[in-house]
Amino acid sequence: MGGMVNYSNESKSKHLGVPSNDIKKYGAVSPQVAKKMAQGVRKTFHTTFGLSTTGVAGPTGGTKRSPVGRVFIGLASGRKVWVKKEGLKGAVEKLRGRQPRKGSSFFMKN
């Protein structure tokens, strides 16, 4: 079991095996990258499940494609990968606190 925080695109590629082409094509905040991150967590830590979140907490950094509060949560098992899109509102501190809770909730429901 383990965990890591991968803010940079380079770290997502280096530590989780997310292809840099996927990041360039879809954006770091995308269902495709959340899926690859969850699969990478599972592979890196040799676990049954891998859980990932990727998003824009703000207060800056949002774009039309990925506005502040947009979050994708990925969950990988041996057979399937689920991705859920969330639109969180509030202050940066609250958003950063909500991402892990939303991820844990998503895991428990699946």
N, C-alpha and C positions, 0 to 999 in steps of 0.2 A: 504494500500500500504506500502511496505517496502523493505528492501534489507539487505543483509549480505554478508560478505566475509568469506568463509570457506576453509582455506588452508589445515587444517589437516584432515586426514581421520576420526578421532574421532569427529570432529566438523560436518562433512558431515552426520555422523550417528546420532549424538545427536540432532542437530538442524533441519536437513532436512529429517531425517528418512531413509537415505540410508542404506540398510542392510550391515553390515560389511562383510558378506559373499560375497556380490556382489563386494565390493571393493577388497577383497582378490582374488576372482575368475577372475575378468575382469580387475582390475587395476583402480586406481582413475581417470586416464585419459582414458576414454572409453565411447562409446555411451551408454552403459547400465547405467553407473553412471550419465552421463549428463541427461539422461531421468529421473532417480529417483530424481535427484536434482531438476529438473524443477517441477516435481510433488510435491516434498516437499516444494518448495517455494510457490506454489499455495495453498497448504494445510495450511502451517504455517501462511501465511498472509491473508488467506480467500479471495483470489483474483480470477478473471476470468481467468487470465493467469499467468504462472510462467515461468521465463526465467533463464537459468543457463549457465555458462561457466566453463569448466574444462580443464586445459592444463598445458603445461610446458613452462614457459616464459624464463627460462635459467638465466644466461649463463651456469649454470651446472644443473644437475638433469635429463637430458635427458637419455633415454635408447634406445635400438634397437626397443622395443615395442612402446615406447612413446618418440620420439625425441624432442629436443627443437623446439618450434614453433607449435607443434601439439596441436590443440584445438578442443574440441567438444562443440557445442552450443545446448542446449536443450530448447524446447518451449512446454509447456503443456497447453492445454485448457481443458474444461470439458469433451470433447469427444476423443481427440486425442493428441498424443505426437509426435513431430518432432525432429529429431536430425540431425545436419549438422556437417561434419568434415571439418576443415580448416587446412591448412599448412601455417603458417605465418613465414615470414623471417624478420630478422633485429635485432637491439639492444633490450635488455630487456625492456628499457623504452618505445620503440615504440610498442613492442609486448603487453605490459600491456595496452597501450592506445588503441590499435586496437581491443582487445577482446570485450570491451563494445560496440564499434561502430559496429563490425560485428554482435554482438548479437542483437542490436537495428535494424539493417538492416534486419536481418533474421526475426525478429518479424513483421516488417512492410510488408515484402513480403508474409507472411503467414497470 
